[in-house]
Amino acid sequence: MNRLNVEVAVGIFLVAGFLCFAWLSVKLGNVDLFGGNEYTVKANFSSVSGLKEGAPVEIAGVKIGKVSRIHLQEKTYEAEVELTLDRVVKLQEDSIASIRTSGIIGDRYVSISPGGSEEIIQAGGSIFETESAINLEELVSKYVFEKK
């Protein structure tokens, strides 16, 4: 009977350990198992140089979401950026999405300037007004190698 109690205790300990490991994996991996409080919108940019999936999306310096996907549109050759936003944030149709840099040589993120329209962008909708990333190397080369 003593050996059975030890085996049951070890079994319970292992199951508890696996449950803790699974919970930790979900939390650290930022996985949302039940749909969550998020929705997606899309924005097209002529250049997304330096922007990566997982980059933050901000309004007034407050993080409201992240970049979930970046891919090239075959017809227009523009970069389509899919943004996953908190459901509590309601964007107006005339909002402007811009790609900005944190600091001088920092990471890129998407900054959204809210509009004044009464129409709200629905889940799966698009932000039509965009400002592409500024290519710092191109600006410097124009300044340095500009012919006088």
N, C-alpha and C positions, 0 to 999 in steps of 0.2 A: 504494500500500500504506500510506503514511503517513496518508492521509486516512481509511482504513478503521479504523486503530488509534485515531484521535481520536474517530471516531463510536462505536466500541465503548466506549471509556472514558467518553464522555458518557452513553451509554445505561446503563451500569452505575451511574454516579453518580446518574442520575435514578431508577433502580429502587431503589437504596439509600435515597435521599431519601424516596421514597414509602413504603417500608417503615418508616422511622423516623417519618414523620408518622402512619402508621396505628397504630403501637405507642404513640406519645405520645397520640393521640386516645383509644385504649382505656384507657390508664392514667389520664388526667385525667378522663375521663368516668365512671370507676368502673364500667366494663362488665365483666361476667363472662361470657366466651364459652363456658366449658365446664361450666356448672352450679355449680361451686364447692362450698364447704363450708358451705352455708347451708340453712335451712329456714324455713317461715313458720308463724306462729300468728296467731289473730285475737283481738281483745278488743273488747267493746262498752262505750261510755261514754255517759252522758247529755249530756255536754258536753266538747268537745275544743278549746275556745276558745284560739286562738293556736298550736295544734300544727300543724306543717307536715310534708309528706312530706319524707323525708330527715333528720328529726330523730333524734338518737341514742336508743338504748335502753340503759339501764345497770342493772347490779346492783352495789351497794356502790360506786358511783362509777366503775366500770369499764365501758367501752363494749363491749357484746356484740352490737350489731346496729343496725338503723335502722328507721324508719317507712317502709314502702314504699307504702302506699296508705291513703287516708281517704275513706270515702263514707257516705252516709246510707242506713240500712235503711228500706225503704218501709213495712213493716208496723209496726215498733216505734218509728220515728222516733228511733232512737239512732244515734250515730256508730259505724260499724264501722272499726276501725283494724287494718290488716294489718302485722304486725311480721316483719321478716326477721332471723333470729338466726343466730349462728355455730353450726355443727353440734356443736361440742364442749360447748356449754351445754345441759344437760338440765334443763328446768323441771318441777317437781312440779305435780300437778293443783291443789293448793290455793295456788299462787302468787298474789300480788296485784300487779296492774299499776296504777300511779298516774301521773297527769300532773303533773309538777313544773315549777318555774321555776328556772333557774340564776341566782342572784342575786335582787335585788329586782325589777328590771324586765328581766330577761334572757329568753333564748329558752326555749321549752317543750321538754321531753323526757319520755320514758316511763321511769319507774323501776320495777323489778320487785323485789318482796320474795319471796324463795324460801320455799316452804312446807316442811312436814315429812312430807308424804305419800310413800309409796313408789311410787305410780303416776306415770308420766312422761307429759307431754303429747306426743303424736306430731305429726309434720309435718302441717300442715293443721288441727290441733286448735284449741281455744279456751281462753283464760284467762277464767274465769267471775267471779272476784272483781276488781272494778275500783274505782278512786277517780277521779272526774272532776276536771277543772281547777277551781281556785278563781278566781272572777271578782273581781279586785281592785277594779275600778270599782264593782261592785255592793256589796261590803263597805263601801267608803268612803262611798257614797251612803246606805246604811242608817245609818251612824254619824253623818253630817253632817245628814241630813234626818229623823232619828228624832224623832218627837213625844214630848214629855215630859208 
